[in-house]
Amino acid sequence: MTMKDKIRNKFQELFHTEGALFASPGRVNLIGEHTDYNGGFVFPGAIDKGMIAEIKPNGTDKVRAFAVDLDDYAEFGLREEDAPQASWARYLFGVCREAIKRGGRVEGFDTVFAGDVPLGAGMSSSAALESVYAFALNELFQLGIDKFELARIGQATEHHYCGVNCGIMDQFASVFGKAGSLIRLDCRSLEYKYYPFNPVGYKLVLLDSVVKHELASSAYNERRRSCERVVEAIRRRHPEVEFLRDADRATLDEVKAEVSAEDFMRAEYVVEEIQRVLDVCEALEKGDYETVGQKMYETHAGMSRLYEVSCEELDFLNERARACGVAGSRVMGGGFGGCTINLVREELYDRFIAETSAAYEVRFGHRPKVYDVVIGDGARRLEA
């Protein structure tokens, strides 16, 4: 039974009627890691995995929601004091509240949803959930909210109702995604541009290390502070510099003696990574996927040695990719666990997966999870 059929059957069973179907995807980020809070560029794409929801207004002031994958039901009102306990339901509640704060007239509805975005693999299942409801409510209640604001509604839901101070990339990719294209997003101006991504003869595959090391949130904050301290040092000479995005290698070298070796190393990675995003855009316009792959390896080296957010498992997967002749491989996401994203020539694919999985199991006692991804469309209404 397909995911769509499971949703439809459950909706019929619970509410004895039929609603409209909406979908929104998870995302990958090809390159551009830890660049967002430094005013730089990211380069995400929506994927062919995500969330599907069936929704129908119910004429009341209550939301009645069922999560198929968790086999859990929640019911809640739409006032601030009606916030539900279940963490999954807070995403739906947050989207409703953020739409209402923007002047939208959201009323009660019945809904059933399910997803095939792997949880904890860094493909942003939460952004897919927020985006599917933001998009659906906008259409069903004719709220007249533009796509940028729909992405911001998802981001604000994370900030105000889920306790996660995230950037805009995940929700942006989920709303704006386009099949066969990646999106270069300028995190400072929010200008964006689509780039063709049709890697004929290659596959994009994620290898999930199935580990998550505990340091992640405190280490993230420390690295952010490192970047800010370097910017402060640069601004004493160059007041126009607002973010590391405004600096180049020469500007950075000017302050090398004034900042700690660690802070310098973090900033060096970010300045190089922002340039790599631009280099990858140029390579994609020429259809040069080997250069794209080389830049991915450079990113992994920078994240491992300069930014120090990799871990033994991710470095092992990256080394195996290089040894197997994979075109490109790097840690995807904040680091300390999660996935590597790999650009693999089709003729190497089977051997790479088999040999890497076996070697990883010998070393770490379990196999990595394997997710093939295809770049797909953003939030949309599905035909019944």
N, C-alpha and C positions, 0 to 999 in steps of 0.2 A: 504494500500500500504506500502510495506516495505521501510526502509530508502534507501536500495540499489536501489530499483525501482525508488524512487523519484530522486535520483542522476542520474541514467541512462536516465530517461525521460528528465530531465532538460538539461543534456549534449547533447542529441540528438536535442532538441529544439534549443539550443544556437549555437551549432557547427556543426550540421548535420553529425555527424560521431560517432564512438565509440572509447573509450580509454581503458586503463588498470585500474583495480580496486585495491586499496591498503587499508589496515586497520591498525590502531594502537590504543592501549588501554589507558584508564586512569589507575589510580593505587590507591591502599590503602596501608597504612603502618600499619602492625599489632602491632608493638611496636618499640621503639627507636625514641623518639621525642626530638628535640633540642640537639641531639647527633652529628649531622653531622658536625657542625662548631666547635665541640670540639674534632674532630679527632676520633670519635667513630664509632659505627655500626648503620645501619638502617636495617629494615626488611620488605621491600615492596613486593607487588605482583601485577602483571597486572590483570585487571578485564575484565569482559565480556561486558563492555560498553566502547565506544571510538569514534574514528573518521573514516569515510570512505571517500576516495577521488577517483574520476575518473580523469585520467590525460592522455593527449596525446601531444607529441611535435608538434608544429604548424609551424615549419620552419621559424619563424621570431625571432626577438630579444625582443619580448614582451610577458608578461604573461597576460592571460585573465582569470579571476577567478570569480566564483560565489559561494556565501555562502548561501546555501539553508535555513538554520535556521534563518538567518538575512534578507533573501530576498534582498541581496545586491550584486552589481557587481563592480569589480575594474579591472583596466588595468594599467600595469606599466612596465617600462623597467628594465634592470638588472644592471645598473650602480649605484654607490652609490648615485648620485644626483637624481635618479628616485624614491626614497622612497615614497610610497603611504601615503595618509592621514589617511584612515580608519584603526583603530587599528587592526582589524582582518587580514587585508591584510599585515600589517607590519610583522606578523609572517611568512607568506609565503615568503615575500621579504627577511627577515632576514636569513631564511634557504638557499635561493638561494645565497645570498651574502657570507654567511659563507662557503658554499661549494666552491664558486669561490675563496675565500681567501686561501683555502687549495689546490688550483691548479686544481679544477674540472672545466670542460668545460660544463657549464649549458647554455642551449639555451631556447628560448621562448616555452611556452606550454599553452594549454587550460586545465582548471580544474573546477570541481564542487565538493563541499564537504558538508558533514553534519555530525552531531554527536548525540549520545545519552548519553554523559557524562553530568550529571547535572552541570550547571554553578554555581560556588560559593559554592559548597558542599565539596570542598577539595579533589576532585578526579583527579585533574590535567588535565582539558580539554586542557589547553594550551600546555602541554607537549605532549599530544596525537596528537594535530595538528602539532606541530613541527616535531614529529617523523614520522608521516605518510608521510610528504613531504620529509624529509631527506632520508628515506628509499626508497621512490619512485624515487626521482631524481637520487639516487645512482645507482638504477637498470636501469632506462630508459636511462640515459646518460653514463652508464658504467664508473662511476667515480672511482671505486676501493677503496672506503673508508671503513675501518673496522667498526664494530658495536660500539666499544667504541667511535670512532671519530664521529659517527652519533649522539650518545647521547650528546657529547660535542658541536656539531653543534646546537642542540636544546638549550642547556644551554647558549651558546654564543649569540644566537638569543635573548633570554630574556635579557641578560646583555646589548647588544649593540643596540638593536632596539626596546625593549619594556620597558626598564627602571626598570627591576626587577633583583636584585642581588641574584639569587637563587643558591642553591647547585645543585648537579648532580643527586640526587635520582630520581626525577620524570621522567626525560628523560631516565635514565638508566633502570628503571622498564618498561617503555613503549617500549623500544627497546629489552631488554633482557628477558621479561616476558615469562613464560612457564606454561601451564595449569597444575593445580595440584601441583604447587610448589611456595614457597616464596623464596626470594633471600636475603641472608645476605650479605650486602655490607659493606666493610671496607672503610670508607670515607677518610681515610688517604692514604692507598696504592691502593685503588680501586680493591683489590682482592675481589672475590665474590664466593659464594657457594649456590647451590640450596638445599632447604630443603622440604621434602614432606609435603603437606598440603591437606589432604583428611579427613576432619572432619566428618566422617560418624556419623549420628545421631545429627549433629549440623548444624545450619545455620549461615552465616555471614551476618549481617544486619547493615546498617548505619541509624541512626536517625538524620535528619538534623534539628537543632534548628531554622533554618530560621532567625537567627540573626547574625549580624557582628558588634562588638563594635569597636569604632573608634581608640582606643589606639594601635591597633595591631602593626603598623610599628615602632613607637617610642619605645614601650615597648620591642619589639624584639631586637632593637639595644641596649637598656639599659641592657638587660639580657646577651647579647653577651659580653658587656664590663665588666659586673660582673665576668663572667667566665675568661676573660683575666686577670683581676686584681688578681684573686686568683692564676692563673698560674704564674704570675710574682712573687708573694709572695713565692710560692713553689720553683721556680727556684733559689731563693737566697740560699736555702739549697740543692736543687737537680737540678743542671744545665741541667741534661739530660731530664728533663720533658719539653715536647714541648706543649702538650695539656692536658686537664683534663683527657683524655683517659689514660694518662700515670700515673695518680695518683690513690691511693686507699684511703680507709677511714683513715688509720693511717697517711698517708702523709698529708691528708686534716686537720686532727686534730692538727697536728704540727703548723699550721699557723692560727688556730682559733682566737688567740688573736691579730693577725696582720692585719686582714681584717674586714670589717664591718659585722655585723650580717646578713644583707641582702645578701651581696656577698657570705658569707659562705653557706647560705641556698640554693642559686642558684647552687653553686658548689656541694653541698651535693646531690641535685636532680640528676644532670648530672652523677656523679660517680655511683650512685645507678642504674640509668637508663641504663647505658652502661653494667653493670653486668646483668640487667634483660634481655637484648637482648640475652646474652649468655645462660642464664637459660632457656629461651623460646626455643632456638635452641635445647638444650639438651632434653627438654620435648617433642618436636615434633619428635625427632628421636625415642622416646619410644612410640609415639602415645598418650601421656598424655595431653589431652586437658583441663583437670581440672586445672592442674598447669599453663598452658598457660593462662587460664582465670583469675586465681588468680594474676598472674603477671600484667595482664591488669588493674585490680583494683588497684594494687600498683602504677602503672604508673599514673593513674588518681589522686590518693591521692597526689602523689608527684607534679604533674602539678598544682593541685589546691592549696596545702598548702605551698609548698617549692618554686616552680617556679612562682606561682601565675599568671597563664595564662588561668585559667578556667573562668567561669562566672556563674551567678545564674542559667541560663537555662541549661547549660551543667551539672552542679552539680545535678540539679533536675533529668535530664535524667539518670545520673549515679546512683543516689539513688534509682530511680524507678526500674532500672535493678537489683540492689542488692535485693530489696524487693520482686521482682518477681522470684528470684532464678536463674537469668541468670548467666551462667558460668563465663563470663568476659565482662567488659565494660570499656571504657575510652574515653576521648576526643581525636580526631584524628586531627593532623595538628598543626599549630602554636598556636591555642587557641583563646580566646576572642569571640567565636562564632563558627559557622560551625557545625560539626557532632560529635556524639559519634559512635564508632565502637563497635559492640556487638557480642559476640559468644554465641549463644542461642541454647539450646537443642530443637530439633524439636517439642517435645510434649508441650513445654512451649511457642512456638513461637506466636500462635494466641492470647493467653491470654496476653502475654507481650505487643504485638503491640496494642491491643484494649485498655487495661487498661492504658498503658502509654500515648497513644495518647489522651484519654479522660481526664486524670488527667492534662496533659500538657496544654490542651485547657482551662480547668477551671482556671489554674494558670496564663497563659500568653496570653490567648485570641485567640490563633490559634493553629492548630495541627502541630506537626513536620512532615516533609516529610520522607517517608520510602523508602529506596533503598536496595533491596536484591542484594548481590554481589557474584559472583562466580569467582574464580581465573582462568584467561584465558591466552592465548598466546600473545606474543609481536608483534611488527610490522611485517607485512607480505603482500605478494601479494594474492589477492583473486581470485578464479576461476571465470570466467565470468558466 
